[in-house]
């Protein structure tokens, strides 16, 4: 998949520092353009998240994931369903920026192409190979040491080998392409534990759509909020249960609006659900 043509950003760009934000379900969502979001992350560092609709429901069931979203330095309104519900119940518009649109804009930045500037945390060897091939073909200088295959993380994330490696390599940008709510926890862990402050982009499956590790999402489907439907049609057994969780989102937005919903309990124990 080729990148759309946009003006190239650099860390010396005169783009505005950030857009405004809107609070939905206790989270501060970025309400500017994808270009402005990328520029803000280049300037400030920290970690960025783009929760899908099931992940927003998971705010009520998973304390660790809830903390990772609440403490994020930037949050994108990736969920088309949330954007539509916000308009329906609150009468307000918010700019939707999908993880895919954000990543496409990020990869236009000139400083990511410098040797060693980019570091990737990926789920498996297939993802590493396809990402490495795509990045090399598109002019990115990413040494083999800057690809890291994540282990199976527990609820409380700790990864000293990753911290040590990043401490030595000191990349300016980190792309985390994991799912299941782990990438947001890992973003929080890295921001708090690293001795410096890179820009950490938690964008889930978006990298796979570009590199070919996953079936691509056409730009028209992304613009029309239909990426979820294409994924469901391609793998219904895999995604039906994940997406079904999102049926709780209308009730949450109607009831709580800007407020953070309470953390719920089931039989005295917190009920964890997959975020993506």
C-alpha positions in Angstrom: 0.0 0.0 0.0 1.4 3.4 -1.0 1.1 6.5 1.1 -1.2 9.3 0.1 0.5 12.5 -1.0 0.7 15.1 1.7 3.2 17.9 2.4 6.1 16.5 4.4 6.3 17.4 8.0 9.5 17.9 9.9 10.3 18.7 13.5 10.9 22.3 12.3 7.4 22.7 10.8 5.4 25.8 11.5 2.2 23.8 11.9 0.2 24.7 15.0 1.3 23.0 18.2 -2.0 21.2 18.7 -5.7 21.2 18.0 -8.4 21.6 20.7 -9.8 18.7 22.7 -13.2 17.4 23.7 -13.9 15.3 26.7 -16.0 12.1 26.1 -16.4 9.4 28.7 -13.7 11.1 30.8 -11.1 11.0 28.0 -9.7 14.1 26.3 -10.0 13.5 22.6 -7.8 15.4 20.2 -10.1 17.6 17.9 -7.8 18.8 15.2 -6.5 17.3 12.0 -4.3 14.2 11.6 -1.5 16.5 10.5 -1.9 18.6 13.7 -1.9 15.5 15.9 1.3 14.2 14.3 3.0 17.6 14.8 1.9 17.8 18.4 3.4 14.3 19.1 6.7 15.3 17.4 6.9 18.4 19.6 5.9 16.9 22.9 6.5 13.2 22.9 4.7 10.9 25.2 2.2 8.2 24.0 -0.8 8.4 21.8 -3.7 6.0 21.7 -6.6 5.5 19.3 -9.2 3.4 21.1 -11.9 1.6 19.0 -15.5 1.3 20.2 -14.9 -2.0 22.1 -12.0 -0.4 23.8 -14.1 2.5 25.1 -16.6 0.0 26.6 -13.6 -1.7 28.2 -13.1 1.5 30.3 -15.7 0.1 32.6 -14.2 -3.4 33.1 -10.4 -3.3 33.1 -8.7 -1.1 35.6 -5.2 -1.3 34.0 -6.5 -0.5 30.6 -8.6 2.3 32.0 -5.5 3.9 33.6 -3.6 3.6 30.3 -6.3 5.5 28.4 -6.7 8.2 31.1 -3.0 8.9 31.3 -2.4 9.0 27.5 -0.7 12.2 26.3 -3.0 12.2 23.2 -6.2 10.3 22.3 -7.6 10.1 18.8 -11.3 9.8 18.0 -10.7 6.6 16.0 -14.2 5.2 16.6 -16.7 6.2 13.9 -19.5 4.9 16.1 -18.4 7.1 19.0 -18.3 10.1 16.6 -21.8 9.5 15.4 -23.2 8.9 18.9 -21.6 12.1 20.2 -23.4 14.0 17.4 -26.7 12.2 18.1 -26.7 12.6 21.9 -24.7 15.8 22.4 -25.3 17.6 19.2 -21.6 18.2 18.8 -19.1 17.3 16.1 -15.6 16.0 16.7 -13.0 15.3 14.1 -12.5 11.6 13.5 -8.9 10.6 13.0 -8.5 6.8 12.4 -5.3 5.1 13.4 -4.7 4.4 9.7 -5.1 8.1 8.7 -2.8 9.1 11.6 -0.1 6.6 10.6 -0.2 7.6 7.0 0.4 11.2 8.0 3.1 10.2 10.5 5.0 8.2 7.8 5.2 11.4 5.7 7.5 13.0 8.3 11.0 13.5 7.1 12.7 12.8 10.5 11.3 9.2 10.6 13.5 8.4 7.6 16.7 9.2 9.3 18.8 6.2 10.4 17.8 4.8 13.7 15.0 7.4 14.3 12.2 4.8 14.2 11.7 1.8 16.5 8.9 -0.8 16.1 7.3 -3.2 18.6 5.5 -5.9 16.7 3.5 -9.1 17.5 5.3 -11.7 15.4 7.9 -12.5 12.9 5.6 -12.2 9.9 4.8 -8.7 10.9 8.5 -7.9 11.4 9.4 -9.2 7.9 6.7 -7.4 6.1 7.2 -4.1 8.0 11.0 -4.3 7.4 10.5 -4.9 3.6 7.9 -2.1 3.2 10.0 0.4 5.2 13.1 -0.3 3.2 11.3 -0.1 -0.1 9.9 3.3 1.0 13.2 4.9 2.0 13.2 4.4 5.8 16.5 3.5 7.4 15.5 1.1 10.2 18.3 -1.2 11.5 17.4 -4.7 12.4 18.0 -3.9 16.1 15.1 -1.5 16.0 12.5 -4.2 15.5 11.3 -5.8 18.7 9.0 -8.8 18.9 6.8 -8.4 22.0 6.4 -11.3 24.4 3.0 -12.3 25.8 2.4 -9.6 28.4 0.5 -10.2 31.6 -2.0 -7.7 33.0 0.8 -5.8 34.7 3.3 -5.0 32.0 7.0 -5.1 32.6 9.7 -5.6 29.9 13.2 -4.8 31.1 14.9 -6.2 27.9 12.8 -3.7 25.8 13.7 -0.8 28.2 17.4 -1.7 28.0 17.3 -1.9 24.2 15.5 1.4 23.8 17.8 3.0 26.3 20.8 2.0 24.1 19.2 2.8 20.7 17.3 6.0 21.8 14.8 6.2 18.9 12.8 9.4 18.6 9.7 7.5 17.4 8.2 4.2 18.6 5.4 2.5 16.7 3.6 -0.1 18.8 1.5 -2.4 16.6 0.0 -4.7 19.2 -3.7 -5.5 20.0 -5.8 -6.7 22.8 -5.2 -3.6 25.0 -1.6 -4.4 25.5 -0.2 -1.6 23.4 -1.7 1.2 25.5 -0.4 -0.4 28.7 3.0 -0.7 27.1 2.9 2.9 26.0 2.3 4.0 29.5 5.0 1.7 30.9 7.6 3.0 28.4 6.8 6.7 28.9 7.1 6.3 32.7 10.2 4.1 32.7 12.4 5.4 29.9 15.1 7.9 30.8 14.1 10.1 27.9 10.8 11.0 26.2 10.2 9.7 22.6 7.0 9.9 20.7 5.2 6.6 21.2 2.4 5.8 18.7 0.0 3.0 19.7 -1.8 2.4 16.4 -2.7 -1.3 16.5 -3.5 -3.0 13.2 -2.9 0.2 11.1 0.7 -0.7 10.3 -0.4 -4.1 9.0 -2.9 -2.5 6.7 -0.1 -0.5 5.1 2.6 -3.2 5.0 0.4 -6.0 3.8 0.5 -8.0 7.0 -3.3 -7.6 7.1 -5.9 -7.1 4.4 -5.7 -3.4 3.5 -8.6 -1.0 4.3 -9.4 1.2 1.3 -9.3 5.0 1.9 -13.0 5.2 1.0 -14.0 2.7 3.6 -11.9 4.4 6.3 -13.5 7.8 5.4 -17.0 6.3 5.6 -16.3 4.6 9.0 -16.6 1.1 7.4 -13.2 -0.4 8.2 -14.8 -2.4 11.0 -17.3 -3.9 8.5 -14.7 -5.0 6.0 -12.7 -6.7 8.8 -15.9 -8.4 10.0 -16.8 -9.7 6.6 -13.3 -11.1 6.0 -13.1 -12.9 9.4 -16.5 -13.1 11.1 -15.6 -15.7 13.6 -12.6 -13.6 14.8 -14.3 -10.2 14.9 -18.0 -10.7 15.7 -17.5 -11.3 19.4 -15.0 -8.4 19.6 -17.3 -5.9 17.9 -20.4 -7.1 19.7 -19.0 -5.6 22.9 -19.5 -2.2 21.3 -23.3 -2.5 21.6 -22.9 -1.0 25.2 -21.3 2.2 23.8 -24.6 4.0 23.0 -25.9 3.6 26.5 -22.6 4.8 28.0 -22.5 8.0 25.9 -26.2 8.7 26.4 -25.9 8.3 30.2 -22.4 9.7 31.0 -21.6 12.0 28.1 -18.4 13.9 29.2 -18.1 12.0 32.5 -16.0 9.0 33.2 -18.2 6.0 33.8 -17.6 3.9 36.9 -15.5 0.8 37.0 -17.9 -2.1 37.2 -17.5 -5.4 39.0 -18.8 -8.9 38.2 -19.2 -11.3 41.1 -16.8 -9.3 43.2 -14.1 -9.4 40.5 -13.2 -7.0 37.7 -14.3 -8.4 34.3 -11.7 -8.0 31.7 -12.5 -7.8 28.0 -10.5 -7.6 24.9 -10.1 -4.0 23.9 -9.6 -4.6 20.2 
